[in-house]
Amino acid sequence: MYLTRFRINTGRVGARKLLASPQAMHAAVMMSFAETLTPTDGPRVLWRLDRNGNAATHLCIVSPYRPDLTHLVEQAGWPTTARWETYDYTPFLKRLNAGDTWAFRLTANPVHHIRRNDTEPTKRTAHLTPIHQLRWLLDRQEASGFKITEKAQDKQLAQGLDTHDVLVHGRRQLRFSKGGKGHVTLVAVTFDGHLQITNADAFRAALTHGLGRGKAYGCGLMTLAPA
């Protein structure tokens, strides 16, 4: 597995086109691999856009193969002064153990299924409020091998409601055309917080397979940093 980070030159026309279309960005990411990538039950290519407070925008990629981002540098980077950084992710994944505590970032597409009455089929729809988006993540933590850290009572802004050490922010609605098959609309949000690993194998699977839906469009990738 490999972890790649590439800074996007947002002043370039090509960069703005990619940032405006998750479908175009997905295609550009997949062009980074010489290998033929077919759907399997194994690790997949995950990507995420991080827009930081200093106006820097980075593309993060986790992949089973080493990528070549030359085309992205030419289209959306600094061809003569900057490249990209790729790290061997496998040794880090192997060092993860139950009980470890990490800071994390995840961009995801929290959805649920609803229907108005018993005669209608269920319909997938996005969670729109932070409390329901957080509940979506909490519902997946046990199966994914982690537990989000809980806040001490004196750190809670509203006792009983602000109980977990996680910030839900950056909600954005993505709408784009999917290869002439109509439009796709999804809601993406970013979670920043702290977690503790409870099952290392399940957690490694979550890091390399992704969480939730919309993985082809910049959702599902969780990354870690020292707590």
Salt bridges, closest charged atoms under 4 A:
ASP50 OD1 - ARG48 NE 2.73
ASP50 OD1 - ARG105 NH1 3.76
GLU120 OE2 - ARG116 NH2 2.93
ASP139 OD1 - ARG135 NH1 3.77
ASP162 OD2 - LYS151 NZ 2.94
ASP165 OD2 - HIS194 ND1 2.90
ASP192 OD1 - ARG105 NE 2.82
ASP192 OD2 - HIS169 NE2 2.61
ASP201 OD1 - ARG204 NH2 2.72
